[in-house]
Each structure stands twice: as structure tokens, then as C-alpha cells.
């Protein structure tokens, strides 16, 4: 299928973070774009501001007639859309070209030089760092992000079409549609066991992903993973390694050892060793690609992060409020490490909303252990997303396993009042569900108070 020959692109689930990035891409490349989503959000509004027609009822009658010609229209859908969706079934039954988002992204990467970021954690931050670095080095590239970049206020960085920077998503084995020239794997912790069944199948899928790399391509892997490739790490013997790491004024300052020598005095402003690791692999891929050191150093120092990835909402002498997307025990551990490193003597309150019944069931002990590390815990009900409830899998189950004397299960309506009762100097909101929608209200109340 030749994407250049397509005039119209219709998205089912256009408000998704990955879907909306593709929609922006097609708008920028002169296509007519429209779509459906069940809920109006800031993302759908930003697309409408670009001229994208969006409706919020699953109704074929609301689709503009220009998108009803199968010869000129590509239909893109997300796996989150149920098979019962009437618009999806209409397009399938009417012989339209209907593709998953990952398949469309795969077609784009086949036609470009592709740099792909895989791993169960760190994909979005690493992809956004790499996209920013290449943009600062004026590479002709497009970066598709799984979050909203603070630098660009967008999930798409567009500076040309010769190179694509993409997240290689292991969910639903989506990353097997990609054709990278340079790829990295940041982590292979067990996740998405509702898809894979067990951890060994997940690891096999990552190995299958390495087979998707184009001939003469390159694979970077975090030091310690059971894969052959160019290694990266922090203060170790990796091919690319951060050395002489220090914290100055809340930022990391470090040198980077490479196969060709050492690069001095990088500055990186995101807290947490996990984020530093993400910066190292982004730098390594950019160096390998041929970007000059001076521009890389300047680009890294100007990187601001991704919304909902250890995002400071309030930062004063007396009170700090941070929001993070973490939804896996290892990600919560990384957030805890970062906050303790930055605020070693402060009392920390964590507000956590579990994401998915299956993930809660599969990692119940890991969640209990990671959440027990905080001084106080407020726990919300499980956000179901695409799932139906599972008997016995509840937030109360987590709470009973948490070894923390100051813990409580609450409703979202109680959230602000419960935070007010705490004397914690650092408050974290954590989770991948709709807890992010509460952030603006918390910020509003506590900005006034502080």
C-alpha cells in the first residue's frame, strides 16, 4: 500500500496518544484527516484546532462523505476499540483498507531511516529525548511520541521526513510491524501478561523484534539484559556509559564514555537514575547516527521532559507536587528512587491509582512492596481501561498487603481533602488512568495554599 496515494485518513480512536500523533503527521503531509473518539479531551480539541473533524458518537451517519470512498480512504484503528464498534465494522464490511495504528507506523518506517525505542519502561521519555536531540542537530526527521513533550507541547516532533523516531510498543506485539535501522531495548520486565501469558513469551517477543532490524542495522541494549548488542549503562563498563555522575542544583552532570573516547560535561535536568539511563541511550543512538557533540550537549541541557513523567506541578521551598505516569512496580520504584535522591529528608505522600485488573493481579506483591516505600499512601480504585472486573482483584487487596502504617483507600472526590490532612512536604500522584485529570485541581488548590 502506497501511503502517498491516499488522500483521506479516518481514525477510530483518534484521541489516543499514539493515534493522535499519526493524525498530526498526516495533517502535516497534506492529507484530509477525520475521526471518532468516545470522549472529548485536550488532545481531540488540539486536533480540531488543526482542522480535523472529530465526532463522539459511534455512528456511521456522522462520518463526512469524503471518507466513504474505499479507493481514496485509509482507516486506522487502535486495539482499544471493541470488535462490536459499528463504524469499524462498517469499514471492514465495505472493503476499506483498515489497519491497526502499529501497521501504519510500520509502513512509514519502511520508507525512512528508522530509530526505534523498545522496552517495557522508558520508551516515551527516551523517544522524546532522542527526537529532541536530532531536532536540535537539524536532522530531517519526524518523532512519534507516546506522550506530550514539554519542549514542543505535542506528541509529534516534525522537522522533515527522511528519518523517523518511534516507540516500539510491545503491547499486542505491535513492534513486530516496524523495520528499524537502529533500535534499542531499555528493559524487559514482565508486563502485559494478559497478552503474553508468561514472562518467557514477552522476552521471546523482544528477541523477535531484534529480527525486524534492517540488514546491517544496529541494536543497543541496556547492560545486563540477555541480548547481544551495543551496551549502555551508568558508571559501568558498557560501550556507552555515564561516568563521573554528580548532582548540581537538582540536575545531573556527567561525562559519557563512548567507543571513540569520552565526551565531557553533559547536563541533564530530569531527576532519577532511570531517566539518566534514558538520556544515555538517546545520546548513544544520536552519536552513532553522526550528530556532533557540541549540539548534543546543548540539546540535552535544553530538554524539559514529557508531561506526566516526573512532572513538577508545584516546586517551592516548603511544598513539592509531582505527577507521574508510573503504572508498573518497577516504574514506581524508579519514581521512589528519584524523589528520595532529590528530597532525602522530606516526608513523601504517594497517591496511586492502579491501572488494569490483570496487571494488578499479576504484580500484586510487587505493587505492595513498591508502595510500602513511601511515608504515606492514598490508594484509589483500579482504573479498568479496556477490562472487565476480576473477582477479588481490588485496591483493597493491594492495601492489605502494603506494609505502611499510614495508608488509606479513598474515592477521587475525597482526594484533595485527604491530601490537606497530611503534613507531607512532597506529594506524588502516580498512575496511567484518569488520575491525570485530577492534577489540575490539586495544583490549583495547593498553589494557593503555598
PEWOMO-V979826 format. One record per backbone hydrogen bond with DSSP energy under -1.0 kcal/mol. CO is the residue of the C=O (numbers start at 0). NH is the residue of the N-H. If there is no record, write none. Layout:
<<CO & NH> <CO & NH>>
This chain:
<<1 & 4> <2 & 5> <6 & 31> <7 & 73> <8 & 33> <9 & 75> <10 & 35> <11 & 77> <12 & 15> <15 & 19> <16 & 20> <17 & 21> <18 & 22> <19 & 23> <20 & 24> <21 & 25> <22 & 26> <23 & 27> <24 & 28> <25 & 30> <26 & 29> <31 & 8> <32 & 52> <33 & 10> <34 & 54> <35 & 12> <35 & 13> <40 & 44> <41 & 45> <42 & 46> <43 & 47> <44 & 48> <46 & 51> <47 & 50> <52 & 34> <54 & 36> <56 & 58> <58 & 61> <59 & 62> <63 & 66> <64 & 67> <68 & 71> <71 & 6> <71 & 7> <73 & 9> <74 & 98> <75 & 11> <76 & 100> <77 & 80> <81 & 84> <84 & 88> <85 & 89> <86 & 90> <87 & 91> <88 & 92> <89 & 93> <90 & 95> <91 & 94> <96 & 74> <98 & 76> <99 & 103> <100 & 104> <101 & 105> <102 & 106> <103 & 107> <104 & 108> <105 & 109> <108 & 111> <112 & 163> <113 & 180> <113 & 181> <114 & 165> <115 & 183> <116 & 167> <117 & 185> <121 & 125> <122 & 126> <123 & 127> <124 & 128> <125 & 129> <126 & 130> <127 & 131> <128 & 132> <129 & 133> <130 & 134> <131 & 135> <132 & 136> <133 & 138> <134 & 137> <138 & 140> <139 & 162> <140 & 158> <141 & 164> <142 & 156> <147 & 306> <148 & 152> <153 & 148> <154 & 144> <156 & 142> <161 & 112> <162 & 141> <163 & 114> <164 & 143> <165 & 116> <168 & 174> <169 & 172> <170 & 173> <172 & 175> <173 & 176> <174 & 177> <179 & 213> <180 & 217> <181 & 115> <182 & 219> <183 & 117> <184 & 221> <186 & 119> <191 & 194> <191 & 195> <192 & 196> <195 & 197> <197 & 201> <198 & 202> <199 & 203> <200 & 204> <201 & 205> <202 & 206> <203 & 207> <204 & 208> <205 & 209> <208 & 211> <213 & 216> <217 & 182> <218 & 229> <219 & 184> <220 & 231> <221 & 224> <224 & 226> <229 & 220> <230 & 239> <231 & 222> <232 & 241> <239 & 232> <240 & 256> <241 & 234> <242 & 254> <245 & 252> <247 & 250> <250 & 247> <251 & 267> <252 & 245> <253 & 265> <254 & 242> <255 & 262> <256 & 240> <257 & 260> <260 & 257> <262 & 255> <265 & 253> <267 & 251> <271 & 275> <272 & 276> <273 & 277> <274 & 278> <275 & 279> <276 & 280> <277 & 281> <278 & 282> <279 & 283> <280 & 284> <281 & 285> <282 & 286> <283 & 287> <284 & 288> <285 & 290> <291 & 295> <292 & 296> <293 & 297> <294 & 298> <295 & 299> <296 & 300> <297 & 301> <299 & 302> <304 & 149> <305 & 308> <307 & 324> <310 & 322> <313 & 320> <318 & 315> <319 & 426> <320 & 312> <320 & 313> <321 & 428> <322 & 310> <323 & 430> <327 & 331> <328 & 332> <329 & 333> <330 & 334> <331 & 335> <332 & 336> <333 & 337> <334 & 338> <335 & 339> <336 & 340> <337 & 341> <338 & 342> <342 & 345> <346 & 425> <347 & 375> <348 & 427> <349 & 377> <350 & 429> <351 & 379> <353 & 382> <355 & 359> <356 & 360> <357 & 361> <358 & 362> <362 & 366> <363 & 367> <364 & 368> <365 & 369> <366 & 370> <367 & 371> <369 & 372> <370 & 373> <375 & 349> <376 & 407> <377 & 351> <378 & 409> <382 & 355> <383 & 386> <389 & 392> <391 & 393> <393 & 397> <394 & 398> <395 & 399> <397 & 400> <397 & 401> <401 & 403> <405 & 376> <407 & 378> <410 & 413> <411 & 414> <413 & 417> <414 & 418> <415 & 419> <416 & 420> <418 & 421> <424 & 319> <425 & 348> <426 & 321> <427 & 350> <428 & 323> <429 & 352> <433 & 436> <434 & 437> <437 & 441> <438 & 442> <439 & 443> <440 & 444> <441 & 445> <442 & 446> <443 & 447> <444 & 448> <445 & 449>>
